[in-house]
């Protein structure tokens, strides 16, 4: 056992768990359990308007049914606002943040060209970074929106080694500019909340979807400012629909709750996901039995396209 190696599962209670979530959680769980480490559970419920009552409890029940376990008490983000406020003040005291009242329309108007096809966010041009205090007060007085807080970035590449895909070099300033880290002192955005909680929990390994690779560079900037050692990262290739987009209802019902209602055994779900991952050849396995065969070197490095035929493999 090595309790100093720590990972976490961090579901967000905005919808039902599906095959893609479970495949990512499976990689995270197997990686840390194979090292004799500690697995924590964190409920990321800060996106209050999207959080649905009762979903967190159903997620935890589905995970237990599939064979997942975790150590210690469950952390709930919305119960930690005082801590987030302390982290916010630490960054603010370093002059690393500034308030921003720009809207998406402002950003579109300031952009030099239209976003490329597939872009998920616009690059912020730094408009409020150079605004005077008087200008900020004036704009805030004529707006019904509280200012967001952005992190100052610089022209510097961030490097990290991914457990699956190797070395990455990303320049957050060039890609997204100064990015939002909070809506208020006790209301952090995703980038800051994740880093703050992982620091508090002494997390040493983070395994998550490969759509979050760009976020890793931004979060490493925050680790540097907060003088904390970052974890090592492993990014899981997503399960996607035939259209190349993230799983959605239009791609078929991939919810774990639906499989349970159909009477499909958890071993079938775990085994099929393990086979798609490259860990085993069969389609039935208990999660705990996969610890002995786990290896990052065995894993498939391509995203899995969830066609109707592939989805039917779960109940065939």
C-alpha positions, -999 to +999 in steps of 0.1 A: +000+000+000+011+036-007-014+060+008+007+089-003-004+083-039-038+099-041-063+102-069-100+112-071-133+106-088-150+139-094-185+135-109-207+166-115-244+160-107-258+176-138-270+144-155-269+106-154-236+087-156-230+072-190-205+048-205-180+076-213-180+087-176-175+052-164-146+044-188-128+075-175-135+066-139-124+030-145-090+041-158-086+065-128-097+038-103-075+011-117-045+033-120-044+043-084-056+009-070-029-009-089-003+013-071-019+007-037-029+043-035-058+063-021-090+071-041-111+100-030-146+111-040-155+147-048-189+160-059-183+190-082-216+208-078-206+245-082-225+248-115-256+254-094-281+262-122-273+228-139-272+207-108-302+184-105-316+173-071-310+137-063-285+131-091-254+129-069-270+101-049-279+082-080-244+086-094-229+072-062-253+043-062-244+035-099-207+036-091-211+013-061-232-011-082-204-012-108-178-021-082-162+013-074-152+022-039-133+052-024-116+062+008-125+088+034-154+112+035-170+125+003-161+161-005-188+184-017-175+216-034-204+239-024-196+232+013-161+247+008-167+283-002-147+297+027-117+278+015-122+290-020-123+326-008-089+321+009-074+308-023-089+337-043-074+362-019-040+345-022-041+351-059-055+386-057-027+396-032-002+386-058-018+409-084-024+379-105-061+387-111-082+415-124-120+421-127-136+419-162-170+431-173-167+421-210-195+401-225-192+375-252-204+401-277-176+424-266-151+396-273-166+388-307-163+425-317-127+426-305-117+394-323-094+398-353-112+370-372-139+345-368-132+315-346-121+284-364-145+256-369-146+235-338-134+262-315-150+260-280-140+293-266-128+327-279-094+341-271-098+370-247-080+400-260-072+415-226-096+445-229-103+449-191-067+443-182-058+478-194-090+496-184-086+522-157-103+519-123-127+547-133-137+529-166-143+497-147-166+515-121-185+532-149-191+500-169-200+481-137-225+508-128-243+503-162-243+465-161-265+441-142-236+415-143-210+413-115-175+413-129-157+380-135-121+376-124-094+367-149-059+353-144-031+373-160-012+351-185+021+356-202+038+345-235+051+313-220+046+277-230+036+252-203+050+217-207+038+185-191+041+148-197+008+129-200+007+093-188-009+082-221+000+107-248+034+119-237+048+154-238+025+185-244+035+221-249+006+246-246+006+284-245-026+295-226-019+331-234-019+324-272-048+300-271-073+316-247-056+347-232-064+358-197-090+332-186-118+334-160-110+318-126-138+331-105-172+349-105-166+361-070-142+354-040-162+323-029-174+313-064-145+298-083-148+287-119-138+252-129-101+259-134-095+273-100-119+250-081-103+219-094-068+231-085-078+244-051-095+211-041-067+189-055-042+209-035-063+206-003-066+168-008-029+163-017-039+147-050-009+133-068-026+118-099-055+131-120-071+109-147-098+126-168-111+130-204-087+142-232-110+171-239-094+187-207-058+186-220-059+224-227-072+230-192-041+212-178-018+240-189-040+266-173-042+247-141-004+243-140-002+281-140-024+282-109-002+255-092+028+277-098+011+308-083-001+289-053+033+274-048+020+238-048+033+206-064+010+196-093-002+160-098+008+139-128-019+137-155-034+110-176-060+119-202-085+093-214-096+093-251-133+101-251-162+080-262-178+100-290-208+097-313-204+090-351-205+127-357-173+131-337-190+150-308-193+141-271-219+115-262-255+128-262-290+114-264-290+115-302-262+089-301-284+063-283-290+056-246-257+050-230-268+057-194-258+033-167-293+036-152-308+024-184-286-007-185-295-015-149-332-012-157-327-037-186-312-062-162-277-060-177-250-071-152-223-047-140-197-072-151-209-069-187-205-031-186-171-031-170-159-060-191-169-044-224-154-010-214-122-029-205-121-046-238-126-014-257-097+000-236-074-028-247-071-044-213-088-078-219-102-098-248-134-109-232-165-088-223-172-098-187-151-088-158-154-074-123-137-041-117-115-054-089-103-083-111-088-058-136-063-044-112-039-072-119-040-066-157-039-028-156-011-010-175-010+024-192+011+007-219-018-016-229-044+011-234-059+021-267-049+056-276-078+064-300-112+078-291-140+052-292-168+059-317-201+047-301-220+035-332-254+017-326-236-016-334-209-009-307-235+002-282-254-031-288-223-050-276-232-042-241-264-062-242-255-088-268 
